[in-house]
Amino acid sequence: EAGRGGESGHDYIEGIVADVISADAEYAEAVEAVLEGMTDALVVNSTRAFLADSALQKKLKSRVGVICTDRLEPLVDSGDLSGFASVKGRLIEFVGYDSKYAQLAWNLLGHVVLVDSIEAAIELSSQLGGTYRFVTTAGEVFDGKSIIHLGPVGAAEGLISRKSRIHQLQVELATLSERIGSIERQLDENNQQNEHLGKLCTDLRTAVYEANTEKVNTESALQVIAQDIRRLTDEQPVIAGEIEMLAGEISQSVRKEYESKQKLDELEEVNTERTTHIEELEVQIVEKRRLQQSRTAELTELKVQIGQIAEQQKAIRQRITSLQSQLQHGRMDIESARTDLSGCDDQMTQTERQILAGESDISSLFVEKEKAQKISVQMHEKVRTMIRQKAETEDLLKAKRIEQAAVEQEMHEVQLELSQLAVRDEDLTRRVLEELRIDIAEAYENFEQTDVDWDAIREEIGDLRGKIERLGNVNVDAIAEQEELEQRFDFLATQVEDLTRSKTQLEQLIARIDKDSTEKFQVTFDEVRVNFQTIFRKLFGGGKADVLLEDPDNILDCGIEIFAKPPGKETRSLSLLSGGEKTMTAIALLFAIFKTKPSPFCVLDEVDAALDEANNERFNMIVREFQKKSQFVIITHSKRTMSIADVLFGVTMQVQGVSKKISVQFDNIDTESDAAVA
C-alpha cells in the first residue's frame, strides 16, 4: 500500500525498486540476486517529506527499506571491461528503467559486472580490485572480496522475475488472442468456401448424372451406327465385286466394239477395192464391146482375119464369163459383209444398252455409296463431338475434384493447427493456473473488448503482486533444473567449441587449397596461353590469338575470354568466324591444353569435318608433330587425314546385311577379307 504513494496521497513515494527496474527473463534472476533484500524497498524522492510523515511510519507492520533518491550521488566509473573475454557487460546494460530513475539504477547496478561463471568473477576481482561486484546469469553473486552468495532467492525477492514472467505471459496471451481471432476468421471463410464448394459439388453431381445419361444414349446411338457401319463394311466387298464385274463386262464390250469396228473397216476397205476393180472391169467391158462393134463392122471387110477374130472373141467371152463370175462372188461378199455389218450394228446397240444399264447401276451405287459415306462422316463427327464433350466433362470433374481435395487438405491443416493451438492454450492456461493461481477461463468468461482502464489495471497488478508475495517459492526443483541446465550448457559449449575449432581448421584447409589451386592454375594457364599462341600461328600460317582471364584477382571463379585474329582479318567475335576458322581455333586450344599435360592416347572424333583441303593439311601437320609423344585414334572421313595414319580400321558390307571389319596397315598390307577393299 505504501508503494502506491501517488494513489494514497503520498506524492514523494515513487514506488518500490521492483516497479522502477525491469529485466528480461534471461537476466531477471541475476538482477534479483544483486538486489536481494532491496527489490521491495521504497523509493522516495524527498527524505524530509518521508521522515515528516509519521502517520505512514505508524502503519508499517514490518521493517521496510527506503531509498532516498534526493541523497544519491552521481556514479562515476571510467573502467574499460571490453578486454575481458568472460565479461558480458555491466548489469545496468541488461535492465530497463525510466530516465528519471537512471541515477538510482546506476547506483544500484553500475558497479555490478555480469560474467560467465563464478570462477571468472574470482579471477577478475584480483585484476580489477574490490571496486566491482560480480554476478552470473544463474544468480551467483561475488562481492569482489570474500563473500559469495549462492542458492535460490527468497520468495519475497523474486518480484522482478515474476513481473518479467507476467509481462511475457501477457504478450503471449495477446499473441494467442490475435492468432485465435485470425483462425476463427479463417474458419468462417473456409466454412463459406465449403458451403460454396458443396453447392458446386451438388451441381457437378447433377451435371455428371446428366452427362452419364447422355453418354448412355450416345453409346446406344453409337452402337446402332457401328452396326450400320459394319453392315456397310460387310456389303462393300460385294458391291466392289459387282462394280469390278461390270467394269470387266464394259471393258469386254468396248473391246468387242473396237474389234468389230476394225473388222468393219477392213471389210469396207475390201469392198472399196472390189468396187474399184468392178468399175475398172466394166470400163474394160464397155471398151471391149465398142471394139467388138468396130470389129463386127470391119468383119465383112476383114474376112481374112475372121478366124483370128473368132478366137479372140471366144477368149474374150471366156474372160467375160470369168469376170461375171467374179462380179457375182463380189456381190455375194458385199451382201455377206452388209449382213455382218447389220449384225455388228445390232450387237453394238445391245452392247451400248448394256453399257448404259451398267453406267446407270454404277451411278446409283455411287450415289448410295456417297450417301452412306456422308452418313458415316456425320456419325463419326457426332461421335468425335460426344467424345470431346465427354473428355471436357471428365477434365472439369477432375479439376473440381482436385480443388475439393485442396480445400479438404486446407481444412485438415486448419483443424490440426486449431488442435495444436487448443493444446497450447490449455497448457498456457494450466501453467497460469499453477504458477499464478489464475483461472483464465473464469476470469475472462464474460470478457468484452472495451476501453482500457489503466487505473484498474494498476490496482489489479498490485493485487497480483500481493498474491505473488503470498505464494512463496513455487518451483522447488529449480536447483536440480539449474544443474541439468548447467550440464546441458557445458555440453553444448563443448560442442560449440569443437565446431568452432573444426570450422577454423576447415577454413585454413580451404584457404591452403585455394592458394595451391590458384598457383597451379596460374602456371598451367600461362603455359596453355603460350602454347595456344604458337599452335594458332602454325595452323593459320600467321595471325594472333590469346586467352585472358576476366578477373585476374579471382582466377578460380572468373571466366576466360578467347581472342582470335586470323591473318588478313580484323579482330572480331568468335561467332563471326567461319565454320573452318572456328574449328581451327578450337583445335589450336585443344592441342595447347594437350601439350601442357600430354597423355599416352588421344581420341579425336570428326574434328576435321569442317576443314577444307588446305586446313586439313595443316591439321595433319599438327597431328604428326604431337605423334612423337602420343598415339592418336582419329575417327574421320577425310582422305588426307587417312593418308597420315599407320593403321586403318573400317567396316564394309560386301554382301547385303553382312558387315565385315577390315584393317589396313601401311607398313605390311593385311586384309581380313579375301576380296578387294573398295
C-alpha positions in Angstrom: 0.0 0.0 0.0 2.9 2.3 0.7 4.3 1.6 -2.7 1.3 3.1 -4.3 2.1 6.5 -2.9 0.7 8.6 -5.7 -2.7 7.0 -5.3 -2.6 7.3 -1.5 -1.7 11.0 -1.4 2.0 10.4 -0.7 3.4 12.2 -3.7 7.0 11.8 -2.6 6.8 7.9 -2.9 7.8 6.7 -6.4 7.1 3.1 -5.7 9.3 0.1 -4.9 12.5 -0.9 -6.6 10.8 -3.7 -8.5 8.5 -1.1 -10.1 11.4 1.1 -11.1 13.7 -1.6 -12.6 12.6 -4.3 -15.1 14.6 -7.0 -16.9 14.1 -9.8 -19.4 13.5 -13.3 -18.0 17.1 -14.3 -19.1 18.7 -11.7 -16.7 15.9 -11.3 -14.1 17.5 -13.9 -11.8 20.9 -12.1 -11.8 19.2 -8.7 -11.1 17.2 -10.2 -8.2 20.4 -11.8 -6.8 22.2 -8.5 -6.8 19.2 -6.6 -5.4 18.5 -9.3 -2.8 16.7 -7.6 0.1 16.1 -4.4 -1.9 13.5 -5.3 -4.5 10.7 -4.4 -2.2 12.4 -1.2 -0.8 10.5 2.1 -1.1 11.8 4.7 -3.5 11.2 8.2 -2.3 12.2 11.5 -3.9 12.2 13.5 -0.6 13.9 12.3 2.6 12.5 15.2 4.6 8.9 14.5 3.4 9.2 10.8 4.3 10.6 11.5 7.8 7.8 14.1 8.4 5.1 11.6 7.5 4.7 9.9 10.9 1.3 8.6 10.1 2.8 6.4 7.4 5.5 5.1 9.6 3.0 4.1 12.3 1.1 2.0 9.7 4.2 -0.1 8.9 3.8 -3.7 10.1 7.3 -4.8 9.4 10.7 -3.4 8.6 10.9 -1.6 5.2 14.0 -0.4 3.3 13.8 3.2 1.9 16.0 4.6 -0.9 16.1 8.3 -0.9 16.9 9.5 -4.5 17.5 13.0 -3.4 20.5 11.9 -1.5 22.1 9.8 -4.2 25.4 10.9 -5.6 26.3 10.6 -9.3 28.2 7.4 -10.1 31.5 7.8 -12.0 33.0 4.7 -13.5 35.6 5.0 -16.2 36.8 1.4 -16.2 37.0 -0.4 -19.5 35.8 -4.0 -19.3 35.7 -4.8 -23.0 39.1 -6.5 -23.0 37.9 -9.4 -20.7 36.5 -12.4 -22.6 34.4 -13.7 -19.7 32.7 -10.3 -19.1 29.3 -9.9 -20.7 29.0 -6.3 -19.6 27.7 -4.2 -16.7 24.5 -5.4 -15.3 22.9 -1.9 -15.8 23.2 -2.6 -19.6 20.7 -5.5 -19.3 17.9 -3.8 -17.4 15.2 -1.3 -18.3 14.2 1.8 -16.4 12.7 5.3 -16.8 15.2 8.1 -17.5 14.3 9.8 -14.3 15.4 6.8 -12.3 18.8 6.5 -14.1 20.8 7.7 -11.2 19.1 5.2 -8.9 19.7 2.3 -11.3 23.3 3.2 -11.8 23.9 3.5 -8.0 22.3 0.0 -7.6 23.8 -1.8 -10.6 26.5 0.4 -12.1 29.3 -1.4 -10.2 27.9 -4.9 -10.9 29.5 -6.9 -13.7 27.8 -9.8 -15.4 30.2 -12.7 -16.0 30.1 -16.2 -17.4 30.9 -18.1 -14.2 31.8 -17.5 -10.5 35.3 -18.7 -11.2 35.8 -16.0 -13.8 34.4 -13.5 -11.2 37.0 -14.5 -8.6 39.8 -14.2 -11.3 38.6 -10.8 -12.4 38.4 -9.5 -8.8 42.1 -10.0 -8.5 42.6 -7.9 -11.6 40.0 -5.2 -11.0 40.2 -4.9 -7.3 37.3 -4.7 -4.9 35.5 -1.9 -6.8 33.1 -4.2 -8.6 30.6 -6.9 -7.6 30.1 -9.8 -9.9 27.1 -11.9 -10.8 26.3 -14.8 -13.2 23.0 -15.3 -15.1 22.3 -18.2 -12.6 22.2 -15.7 -9.7 25.6 -16.4 -8.2 27.0 -13.2 -6.6 30.6 -12.4 -5.6 31.2 -9.1 -3.7 34.7 -8.8 -5.2 36.4 -9.5 -1.8 35.5 -12.6 0.1 31.7 -13.2 0.1 29.8 -15.4 -2.3 26.0 -15.7 -2.4 24.6 -19.0 -3.8 21.2 -20.7 -3.9 17.7 -19.7 -4.8 16.5 -16.2 -4.0 13.7 -15.9 -1.3 10.1 -15.7 -2.2 9.8 -12.0 -1.5 12.9 -11.3 -3.5 11.5 -12.7 -6.9 9.4 -9.7 -7.8 11.4 -8.7 -10.9 11.4 -12.3 -12.3 7.7 -12.7 -11.7 7.0 -9.3 -13.2 9.0 -10.2 -16.3 7.2 -13.6 -16.4 3.8 -11.9 -16.1 4.7 -9.4 -18.9 5.9 -12.3 -21.1 2.6 -14.2 -20.4 0.6 -11.1 -21.2 2.4 -10.8 -24.5 1.9 -14.4 -25.3 -1.8 -14.2 -24.4 -2.2 -11.2 -26.6 -0.5 -13.0 -29.4 -2.6 -16.1 -28.9 -5.8 -14.0 -28.8 -4.9 -12.4 -32.1 -4.0 -15.8 -33.5 -7.2 -17.3 -32.4 -9.2 -14.4 -33.9 -7.4 -14.8 -37.2 -8.0 -18.6 -37.2 -11.7 -18.1 -36.4 -12.0 -15.6 -39.3 -10.2 -18.1 -41.5 -12.5 -20.8 -40.3 -15.5 -18.7 -41.2 -14.1 -18.1 -44.6 -13.4 -21.8 -45.0 -16.9 -22.7 -43.9 -18.3 -20.3 -46.5 -16.0 -21.8 -49.1 -17.1 -25.3 -48.0 -20.7 -24.3 -48.5 -20.0 -22.9 -51.9 -18.0 -26.0 -52.8 -20.8 -28.2 -51.5 -23.2 -26.4 -53.8 -20.7 -26.8 -56.7 -20.3 -30.5 -55.9 -24.1 -30.9 -56.0 -24.3 -29.1 -59.3 -21.4 -31.2 -60.6 -23.1 -34.4 -59.4 -26.2 -33.4 -61.3 -24.2 -32.5 -64.4 -22.3 -35.8 -64.1 -25.6 -37.7 -63.9 -27.0 -35.9 -66.9 -23.7 -36.4 -68.7 -23.8 -40.2 -67.9 -27.4 -40.3 -69.1 -26.4 -38.6 -72.3 -23.4 -40.9 -72.5 -25.6 -44.0 -72.3 -27.9 -42.6 -75.1 -24.9 -41.7 -77.1 -23.4 -45.1 -76.7 -26.7 -46.7 -77.8 -26.7 -44.4 -80.9 -23.0 -45.3 -81.5 -23.8 -49.0 -81.3 -26.5 -48.6 -84.0 -24.2 -46.5 -86.1 -21.4 -49.1 -85.6 -23.8 -51.9 -86.7 -24.7 -49.9 -89.8 -21.0 -49.2 -90.5 -20.2 -52.9 -90.0 -23.1 -53.8 -92.4 -21.9 -51.4 -95.0 -18.4 -52.6 -94.5 -19.6 -56.2 -95.0 -21.5 -55.2 -98.1 -18.7 -53.1 -99.5 -16.7 -56.1 -100.9 -19.9 -57.5 -102.6 -20.6 -54.0 -104.1 -16.9 -53.7 -105.1 -17.1 -57.2 -106.8 -20.2 -56.2 -108.7 -18.5 -53.0 -109.8 -15.4 -54.9 -110.9 -17.6 -57.4 -112.8 -19.5 -54.6 -114.5 -16.3 -52.9 -115.3 -14.9 -56.1 -116.8 -18.0 -56.5 -118.9 -17.9 -52.9 -120.0 -14.2 -53.3 -121.0 -15.0 -56.6 -122.8 -17.9 -54.9 -124.7 -15.7 -51.9 -125.6 -13.0 -54.4 -126.8 -15.6 -56.3 -128.9 -16.9 -53.0 -130.3 -13.3 -51.9 -131.2 -12.7 -55.3 -132.9 -16.0 -55.1 -134.8 -15.1 -51.6 -135.9 -11.7 -52.8 -137.1 -13.3 -55.7 -138.9 -15.9 -53.4 -140.5 -13.2 -51.0 -141.6 -11.3 -54.0 -143.2 -14.5 -55.1 -145.0 -15.2 -51.6 -146.2 -11.6 -51.4 -147.5 -12.0 -54.8 -149.3 -15.4 -53.7 -150.6 -14.0 -50.4 -151.8 -11.1 -52.3 -153.6 -13.6 -54.7 -155.2 -15.9 -51.9 -156.2 -13.0 -50.1 -157.8 -11.9 -53.4 -159.6 -15.5 -53.9 -160.8 -15.7 -50.4 -162.2 -12.4 -51.0 -164.0 -13.8 -54.2 -165.4 -17.0 -52.5 -166.5 -15.0 -49.9 -168.2 -13.0 -52.6 -169.9 -16.2 -54.4 -170.9 -17.5 -51.2 -172.5 -14.3 -50.7 -174.4 -14.4 -54.3 -175.5 -18.0 -54.0 -176.7 -17.1 -50.9 -178.6 -14.2 -52.7 -180.0 -16.5 -55.7 -180.8 -18.8 -53.4 -182.7 -15.9 -52.0 -184.6 -14.7 -55.4 -185.3 -18.1 -56.6 -186.5 -18.3 -53.6 -188.8 -15.0 -54.5 -190.2 -15.7 -58.2 -190.3 -17.0 -58.0 -193.7 -14.1 -56.0 -194.7 -11.6 -58.3 -193.0 -12.7 -61.8 -193.8 -9.1 -62.8 -193.9 -8.8 -62.2 -190.2 -12.1 -63.8 -189.2 -10.6 -66.8 -187.8 -8.3 -64.8 -185.6 -11.2 -62.5 -184.6 -13.4 -65.6 -183.7 -10.6 -66.9 -181.5 -10.2 -63.6 -179.8 -14.0 -63.3 -179.3 -14.1 -66.7 -177.7 -11.3 -65.8 -175.4 -13.0 -62.5 -174.6 -16.2 -64.3 -173.8 -14.5 -66.7 -171.5 -12.9 -63.8 -169.8 -16.2 -62.0 -169.5 -17.8 -65.1 -168.1 -14.9 -65.3 -165.6 -15.3 -61.6 -164.8 -19.1 -62.0 -164.4 -18.5 -65.0 -162.0 -16.0 -62.9 -160.1 -18.5 -60.0 -160.1 -21.2 -62.3 -158.7 -18.9 -63.6 -156.0 -18.0 -59.9 -155.2 -21.7 -59.1 -154.9 -22.2 -62.1 -152.6 -19.3 -61.0 -150.5 -20.7 -57.5 -150.3 -24.1 -58.9 -149.2 -22.4 -61.0 -146.6 -20.4 -58.0 -145.4 -23.6 -56.0 -145.2 -25.3 -58.8 -143.2 -22.3 -58.9 -140.8 -22.3 -55.2 -140.6 -26.0 -55.2 -139.7 -25.3 -57.9 -137.1 -22.5 -55.8 -135.7 -24.8 -52.8 -135.5 -27.3 -54.9 -133.5 -24.5 -56.2 -131.3 -23.2 -52.6 -130.8 -26.7 -51.4 -130.0 -27.1 -54.2 -127.4 -23.7 -53.5 -126.0 -24.5 -49.8 -125.8 -27.7 -50.7 -123.9 -25.7 -52.9 -121.5 -23.2 -50.1 -121.0 -25.9 -47.6 -120.3 -27.6 -50.0 -117.9 -24.2 -50.7 -116.2 -23.4 -47.0 -116.0 -26.9 -46.4 -114.5 -26.3 -49.1 -111.9 -22.9 -47.7 -111.2 -24.3 -44.2 -110.8 -27.0 -45.4 -108.4 -24.4 -47.4 -106.5 -22.1 -44.4 -106.4 -25.0 -42.2 -105.1 -25.8 -44.8 -102.4 -22.1 -45.0 -101.5 -21.8 -41.2 -101.3 -24.9 -41.1 -99.1 -23.5 -43.9 -96.9 -20.2 -42.1 -96.7 -21.9 -38.8 -95.8 -24.0 -40.6 -93.1 -20.8 -42.3 -91.9 -18.9 -38.9 -91.8 -21.8 -37.3 -89.9 -22.0 -40.1 -87.5 -18.2 -40.1 -86.9 -18.3 -36.3 -86.4 -21.1 -36.7 -83.8 -19.1 -39.5 -82.1 -16.0 -37.2 -82.1 -18.1 -34.3 -80.7 -19.5 -36.5 -78.0 -16.1 -37.9 -77.1 -14.7 -34.4 -76.9 -17.6 -33.3 -74.7 -17.1 -36.3 -72.6 -13.3 -35.6 -72.2 -14.1 -31.9 -71.4 -16.6 -33.0 -68.8 -14.1 -35.5 -67.3 -11.4 -32.8 -67.2 -13.7 -30.4 -65.5 -14.7 -33.1 -63.0 -11.0 -33.9 -62.3 -10.3 -30.2 -61.8 -13.2 -29.8 -59.4 -12.1 -33.0 -57.5 -8.5 -31.5 -57.3 -9.9 -28.2 -55.9 -12.1 -30.2 -53.4 -9.0 -32.2 -52.3 -7.0 -29.0 -51.9 -9.8 -27.4 -49.8 -10.1 -30.5 -47.7 -6.4 -30.5 -47.2 -6.5 -26.8 -46.1 -9.4 -27.7 -43.8 -7.4 -30.5 -42.3 -4.4 -28.3 -41.8 -6.5 -25.6 -40.2 -8.2 -28.2 -37.9 -4.8 -29.6 -37.0 -3.5 -26.1 -36.3 -6.6 -25.4 -34.2 -5.9 -28.6 -32.2 -2.3 -27.6 -31.6 -3.5 -24.1 -30.5 -6.1 -25.7 -28.3 -3.4 -27.9 -26.7 -1.1 -24.9 -26.3 -3.9 -22.7 -24.9 -4.7 -25.5 -22.5 -1.0 -25.7 -21.5 -0.7 -22.0 -21.0 -4.0 -21.9 -19.0 -2.7 -24.7 -16.8 0.7 -23.0 -16.3 -1.0 -19.7 -15.4 -3.3 -21.6 -13.0 -0.3 -23.4 -11.5 2.1 -20.5 -11.3 -0.2 -17.5 -10.8 -3.3 -19.3 -9.4 -5.5 -17.6 -12.1 -8.2 -19.4 -13.9 -8.2 -17.7 -17.2 -11.5 -19.3 -18.4 -13.3 -18.0 -15.3 -11.5 -14.7 -15.3 -12.3 -13.9 -19.0 -15.6 -15.8 -19.2 -17.6 -12.6 -19.9 -14.8 -10.7 -21.4 -15.7 -7.9 -23.8 -13.3 -5.6 -25.6 -13.8 -2.1 -24.1 -11.6 0.9 -23.4 -8.7 0.1 -21.2 -8.9 1.4 -17.7 -5.3 1.7 -16.7 -6.1 2.6 -13.1 -8.0 -0.6 -12.7 -5.1 -2.5 -14.3 -2.6 -0.9 -11.9 -4.8 -1.9 -9.0 -5.0 -5.4 -10.4 -1.3 -5.5 -10.8 -0.9 -4.5 -7.1 -3.3 -7.3 -6.1 -1.3 -9.7 -8.2 1.9 -8.7 -6.6 0.4 -9.2 -3.2 -0.8 -12.7 -4.2 2.6 -13.5 -5.7 4.3 -12.5 -2.4 1.9 -14.8 -0.5 2.6 -17.6 -2.9 6.2 -18.1 -1.8 8.8 -20.3 -3.5 6.7 -22.3 -6.0 9.4 -24.0 -8.1 11.1 -26.4 -5.6 13.0 -28.2 -8.3 14.8 -25.1 -9.5 18.2 -26.2 -8.2 18.0 -29.6 -10.0 16.8 -27.9 -13.2 19.7 -25.4 -12.8 22.2 -28.3 -12.5 20.7 -30.0 -15.6 20.8 -26.8 -17.5 24.4 -26.2 -16.5 25.3 -29.7 -17.6 23.5 -29.1 -20.8 25.2 -25.7 -21.2 28.6 -27.2 -20.6 27.9 -30.0 -23.1 26.7 -27.5 -25.8 29.5 -25.1 -25.0 32.0 -28.0 -25.6 30.2 -28.9 -28.9 30.3 -25.2 -30.0 34.0 -25.1 -29.1 34.7 -28.2 -31.2 32.6 -26.9 -34.1 34.4 -23.6 -33.9 37.8 -25.3 -33.9 36.7 -27.6 -36.8 35.4 -24.6 -38.7 38.7 -22.8 -38.2 40.7 -25.9 -39.4 38.4 -26.3 -42.4 38.7 -22.6 -43.3 42.5 -22.9 -43.0 42.5 -26.0 -45.2 40.2 -24.3 -47.8 42.5 -21.3 -47.9 45.5 -23.5 -48.4 43.8 -25.5 -51.1 42.7 -22.2 -52.8 46.2 -20.9 -52.6 47.7 -24.1 -54.2 44.9 -24.3 -56.8 45.5 -20.6 -57.7 49.2 -21.1 -58.1 48.9 -24.3 -60.1 46.1 -22.8 -62.3 48.1 -19.7 -63.0 51.2 -21.7 -64.0 49.1 -24.0 -66.2 47.1 -21.1 -67.7 50.3 -19.3 -68.7 51.6 -22.5 -70.4 48.3 -23.0 -72.2 48.4 -19.4 -73.3 51.9 -19.6 -74.8 51.1 -22.9 -76.5 47.8 -21.6 -77.9 49.5 -18.6 -79.5 52.2 -20.8 -81.0 49.9 -23.5 -82.4 47.4 -20.9 -83.7 50.1 -19.3 -85.8 51.1 -22.7 -87.1 47.6 -23.7 -88.1 46.7 -20.4 -89.7 50.1 -19.5 -91.0 50.2 -16.3 -89.0 47.6 -14.2 -87.1 47.2 -13.7 -83.4 45.3 -15.4 -80.7 45.2 -15.1 -76.9 43.3 -16.3 -73.8 42.7 -13.8 -71.0 41.1 -14.0 -67.5 38.1 -11.8 -66.9 39.1 -11.2 -63.3 42.8 -11.8 -62.6 42.2 -11.2 -58.9 39.7 -14.1 -58.7 41.1 -16.6 -61.2 39.3 -19.7 -59.7 35.8 -18.3 -60.2 36.2 -15.9 -63.2 35.6 -16.7 -66.9 38.1 -16.9 -69.7 38.0 -14.7 -72.8 39.3 -16.2 -76.1 40.5 -13.8 -78.8 41.3 -15.0 -82.3 42.6 -12.9 -85.3 43.3 -15.0 -88.4 45.8 -13.4 -90.8 44.4 -10.7 -93.0 41.3 -10.2 -90.8 40.3 -7.8 -88.1 39.8 -8.9 -84.5 36.2 -10.0 -84.2 33.9 -12.1 -82.1 34.3 -15.9 -82.4 30.6 -16.1 -83.5 31.5 -14.1 -86.7 34.3 -16.6 -87.8 33.5 -19.2 -90.4 33.0 -22.8 -89.6 36.5 -23.8 -90.6 38.1 -20.9 -88.6 36.1 -21.8 -85.5 37.2 -25.4 -85.9 40.9 -24.5 -86.4 40.7 -22.1 -83.3 39.2 -24.9 -81.2 41.8 -27.4 -82.4 44.5 -24.9 -81.5 43.1 -24.5 -78.0 42.7 -28.3 -77.6 46.2 -29.1 -78.6 47.5 -26.2 -76.5 45.9 -27.8 -73.4 47.0 -31.3 -74.6 50.6 -30.0 -75.0 50.6 -28.7 -71.4 49.9 -32.1 -70.0 50.1 -34.8 -72.7 48.6 -38.3 -72.3 49.6 -41.6 -73.9 46.5 -41.7 -76.0 44.2 -39.2 -77.6 40.8 -39.8 -79.4 39.6 -37.3 -81.9 36.1 -37.7 -83.4 35.3 -35.9 -86.6 37.3 -32.8 -85.7 38.3 -32.2 -89.3 34.8 -32.4 -90.7 34.5 -28.7 -91.4 38.0 -28.2 -92.8 38.9 -27.8 -96.4 42.0 -29.5 -98.0 44.5 -26.7 -97.1 43.4 -26.5 -93.5 43.2 -30.3 -93.3 46.9 -30.5 -94.4 47.8 -28.1 -91.5 45.8 -30.2 -89.1 47.7 -33.2 -90.3 51.0 -31.3 -89.7 50.0 -30.7 -86.0 49.0 -34.3 -85.5 52.3 -35.5 -86.9 54.1 -33.1 -84.5 52.2 -34.5 -81.5 52.5 -38.1 -82.8 56.0 -38.2 -81.4 54.8 -38.3 -77.8 51.2 -39.6 -78.0 49.2 -42.1 -80.0 46.1 -40.8 -81.8 42.8 -42.6 -82.6 41.1 -40.4 -85.2 37.5 -41.0 -86.5 37.4 -39.3 -89.9 36.0 -39.4 -93.4 38.8 -37.2 -94.8 41.2 -39.0 -97.2 44.1 -36.6 -96.3 43.7 -37.5 -92.6 43.7 -41.2 -93.5 46.9 -40.8 -95.5 48.9 -40.0 -92.4 47.6 -43.0 -90.4 49.7 -46.1 -89.7 46.7 -48.4 -89.5 43.2 -48.0 -90.9 40.2 -49.7 -89.4 36.8 -49.8 -91.2 33.6 -51.7 -91.7 32.4 -52.8 -95.2 29.2 -54.6 -96.4 30.2 -56.6 -99.5 27.1 -58.8 -99.0 23.8 -57.1 -98.2 23.1 -57.3 -94.5 26.5 -58.7 -93.6 29.2 -56.4 -92.1 32.9 -57.1 -92.0 35.7 -55.4 -90.1 38.7 -54.6 -92.2 42.1 -53.3 -91.0 44.9 -52.0 -93.3 48.4 -51.5 -92.0 50.5 -49.4 -94.4 53.8 -51.0 -93.3 52.5 -54.5 -94.1 49.2 -54.6 -96.0 46.9 -57.2 -94.5 43.2 -57.5 -95.0 40.9 -59.8 -93.2 38.8 -60.3 -96.3 40.0 -62.1 -99.5 38.0 -59.6 -101.6 39.5 -56.2 -102.6 38.7 -53.2 -100.3 36.6 -50.6 -102.1 
